[in-house]
Amino acid sequence: MKAVEYLKQVLTERLKQLDWPVDDQVEVEIEKTRDARFGDLATNLAMNLASLLKQSPRQIADQILAGLSFDSNIIERTEIAGAGFINFFLSPEYLRNEIIEILQAGTEFGRSNIGKGKKLQVEFVSANPTGPLNVVSARAATIGDVMVNIFNTVGFDAKREYYVNDAGRQVQLLGESVGSRYCQLLGIEEPFPEEGYYGEYVVELAKEILNQYGKQFTQLDRGTRNQKLATIALEKILRSQKEQLEQFGVYYDVWFRESELRRNKAEQQVLRYFAEKNLTYEKDGALWFKSSQFGDEKDRVLITKHGELTYFAVDIAYHKNKYDRGFEIVYDLWGPDHHGYIARMRAAILALGLPREAFEVKIIQQVNLLRDGEVIKMSKRAGQIVEMAELIDEVGVDAARFFFLMRRISAPLDFDIELAKKQSEDNPVYYVQYAHARICNILKFATQRATNVEDLLPVVEQVSQKSVSKLLNRVNLKLLQAPEELELIKNMIEYPNCLIQIARSFEPHLLTQYFQNLAGVFHKFYHNHRVVTDDVELTKARLCLVAAARIVFANGLRIMGVSAPKEM
């Protein structure tokens, strides 16, 4: 049994023995300590009970531990600290046994089932198909992709979705912008739309279309020409976006088009449902939704006085479609300019009769690209954008993905291009990857140079879990006693809990923090202890230790979509 589960069970039973009137008012919580001097795990149970029992936390802690014995193979000792924290020190025996579990689990290490198979969807990027993806889209792509990986690892049935806004004003402006450039290439004067797209990519699109289709669109009236050019340009941009995302390691389960919703008149179901529930009314010729009844600051228009559907009405229909497809939890990742849209969308979800926890919006903050300490300015309409593809070409997929994960999503990210390109331990992703490569080098050296470890080759090479299980019985893991060895194990076994914490908090930056710390702990172990020595039994034990560490690094890098190199 895992230490945390074991402690929760023992302490829960102890509360029953003491017959304290706490019922279900207090949950037994076990957390990792921040400082190893205060043990490995701790609980604030005594503090939580103090107000109920009208006693001091230390008195309560004393009574909890009085006469309570722990399995010495799991808990070495306990202590009461501070105001009444109960600290637990894991036994070395327990830690060493965890190496066996990691080696047996292999690529499955880190998996859990807190999601219980719930269907979950993360919709992310969903950039307007009016231009190339920029670095903000790249950050959203990384976060959405990694979170789906984590959700699936902890037991959810999670899917990735991209919503294509292929209808509305922005597509019309794209057609007018391309139409103007297309005509200019043929020496025909056509005004450029004031709110159009000025980027060089629009000129390139016009050139592509001219080369592919020739002058045929000049025979059409302006409106028809721009409409046809919008359709062609949109498909070219979408194809390019999909290719860029796949080069970045992001593969969507669904590309869902707004035009499909409109074609199927999906909004009519929403309008009928709201009307039946008396949640709409007419005012000034428009149809309004009573969103203020569900926490929004004011009511919202669904159909304008000109009879046109608002973007909000279509968006409600889109979200209803998500739940109709069976998703129980939906996450939307939006940019900071959409913050004011959250309340109305949440109101719509509640009005549809769905629980509050079924819908979550996460705001992905801005990316500031730094070169030589200076911020690179970006403006999409003026054509001054740093494309996602440009950044990836310069720093690589691995560095880009790792850097985009490094900050809390609610905080702007300063992306240091020069640091991301460095091939040194100053670069966080290099530092983590180097730990994996160093382990691979140790294991390779052991198979080529070491003697009397041939029976351990299946462990080193991860041939099969069955082989690993049999051979581990021949290894004396009790020889792993050095503080650096035990510290490495303690950090490795935190990996599954790290994934669970991220799934619950939606804070993927914790994964990069975890692996930067684990890499530091491993490098410290490596600098203080040789793995392959003249002591055959100690060599075997340490080979098992580093083979387990390789599994943790490889599994985590895979979830981040970052490569795990064997040589650097």
LINDAJO-V594754 format. One record per backbone hydrogen bond with DSSP energy under -0.5 kcal/mol. NH is the residue of the N-H (numbers start at 1). CO is the residue of the C=O. Records with the same first field share a line. If there is no record, write none. Layout:
NH = CO / CO
//
This chain:
6 = 2
7 = 3
8 = 4
9 = 5
10 = 6
11 = 7
12 = 8
13 = 9
14 = 10
15 = 11
16 = 12
17 = 13
18 = 14
19 = 15 / 16
20 = 15
22 = 20
23 = 20
25 = 22
29 = 27
31 = 42
33 = 40
38 = 35
39 = 36
40 = 88
41 = 88
42 = 31
43 = 86
48 = 44
49 = 45
50 = 46
51 = 47
53 = 49
54 = 50
55 = 50
60 = 56
61 = 57
62 = 58
63 = 59
64 = 60
65 = 61
66 = 62
68 = 65
69 = 67
74 = 71
75 = 71
76 = 74 / 89
77 = 89
79 = 87
81 = 79 / 85
84 = 81
85 = 81
86 = 43
87 = 79 / 85
88 = 41
89 = 77
90 = 88
91 = 74
95 = 91
96 = 92
97 = 93
98 = 94
99 = 95 / 96
100 = 96
101 = 97
102 = 98
103 = 99
104 = 100
105 = 101
106 = 102
108 = 105
109 = 106
111 = 108
112 = 153
114 = 154
115 = 154
116 = 113
117 = 155
118 = 115
120 = 157
121 = 329
122 = 159
123 = 121 / 331
124 = 122 / 161
126 = 124
130 = 128
131 = 128
135 = 386
138 = 134
139 = 135
140 = 136
141 = 137
142 = 138
143 = 139
144 = 140
145 = 141
146 = 142
147 = 143
148 = 144
149 = 145
150 = 146
151 = 147
152 = 148
153 = 149
154 = 150
155 = 152
156 = 151
157 = 118
158 = 156
159 = 120
161 = 122
162 = 254
164 = 162 / 256
165 = 163
166 = 164
171 = 168
172 = 168
173 = 169
174 = 170
175 = 171
176 = 172
177 = 173
178 = 174
179 = 175
180 = 176
181 = 177
182 = 178
183 = 179
184 = 180
185 = 181
186 = 182 / 183
187 = 184
188 = 183
189 = 187
190 = 188
196 = 193
198 = 196 / 381
202 = 199
203 = 199
204 = 200
205 = 201
206 = 202
207 = 203
208 = 204
209 = 205
210 = 206
211 = 207
212 = 208
213 = 209
214 = 209 / 210
216 = 213
218 = 215
219 = 216
220 = 217
225 = 221
226 = 222
227 = 223
228 = 224
229 = 225
230 = 226
231 = 227
232 = 228
233 = 229
234 = 230
235 = 231
236 = 232
237 = 233
238 = 234
239 = 235
240 = 236
241 = 237
242 = 238
243 = 239
244 = 240
245 = 241
246 = 242
247 = 243
248 = 244
249 = 246
250 = 245
251 = 249
252 = 250
253 = 160
254 = 160
256 = 162 / 254
258 = 164
260 = 257
261 = 257
262 = 258
263 = 259
264 = 260
265 = 262
266 = 261
268 = 265
269 = 266
270 = 266
271 = 267
272 = 268
273 = 269
274 = 270
275 = 271
276 = 272
277 = 273
278 = 275
279 = 274
281 = 288
283 = 286
286 = 283
287 = 303
288 = 281 / 286
289 = 300
290 = 279
291 = 289
293 = 290
294 = 291
295 = 292
296 = 291
300 = 289
302 = 287
303 = 287
304 = 308
307 = 304
310 = 302
314 = 310
315 = 311
316 = 312
317 = 313
318 = 314
319 = 315
320 = 316
321 = 317
322 = 318
323 = 319
324 = 320
325 = 321
326 = 323
327 = 322
328 = 119
329 = 119
330 = 358
331 = 121
332 = 360
333 = 123
334 = 332 / 362
336 = 364
338 = 335
339 = 336
341 = 338
342 = 339
345 = 341
346 = 342
347 = 343
348 = 344
349 = 345
350 = 346
351 = 347
352 = 348
353 = 350
354 = 349
358 = 355
359 = 356
360 = 330
362 = 332
364 = 334 / 362
365 = 363 / 409
368 = 413
369 = 367
370 = 415
371 = 374
374 = 371
376 = 369
377 = 375
379 = 384
383 = 380
384 = 379
385 = 383
387 = 385
388 = 133
391 = 387
392 = 388
393 = 389
394 = 390
395 = 391
396 = 392
400 = 396
401 = 397
402 = 398
403 = 399
404 = 400
405 = 401 / 402
406 = 402 / 403
411 = 408
413 = 366
414 = 412
415 = 368 / 413
416 = 414
417 = 370 / 415
420 = 416
421 = 417
422 = 418 / 419
424 = 422
427 = 424
428 = 426
431 = 427
432 = 428
433 = 429
434 = 430
435 = 431
436 = 432
437 = 433
438 = 434
439 = 435
440 = 436
441 = 437
442 = 438
443 = 439
444 = 440
445 = 441
446 = 442
447 = 443
448 = 444
449 = 445
450 = 445 / 446
456 = 453
457 = 454
459 = 456
460 = 456
461 = 457
462 = 458
463 = 458
468 = 464
469 = 465
470 = 466
471 = 467
472 = 468
473 = 469 / 470
474 = 471
475 = 472
477 = 475
479 = 476
480 = 477
481 = 479
485 = 482
486 = 482
487 = 483
488 = 484
489 = 485
490 = 486
491 = 487
492 = 488
493 = 489
494 = 491
495 = 492
498 = 494
499 = 495
500 = 496
501 = 497
502 = 498
503 = 499
504 = 500
505 = 501
506 = 502
507 = 502
510 = 507
511 = 508
512 = 508
513 = 509
514 = 510
515 = 511
516 = 512
517 = 513
518 = 514
519 = 515
520 = 516
521 = 517
522 = 518
523 = 519
524 = 520
525 = 521
526 = 522
527 = 523
528 = 524 / 525
529 = 525
533 = 531
536 = 534
539 = 535
540 = 536
541 = 537
542 = 538
543 = 539
544 = 540
545 = 541
546 = 542
547 = 543
548 = 544
549 = 545
550 = 546
551 = 547
552 = 548
553 = 549
554 = 550
555 = 551
556 = 552
557 = 553
558 = 554
559 = 555
560 = 556
561 = 557 / 558
562 = 557
565 = 563
//
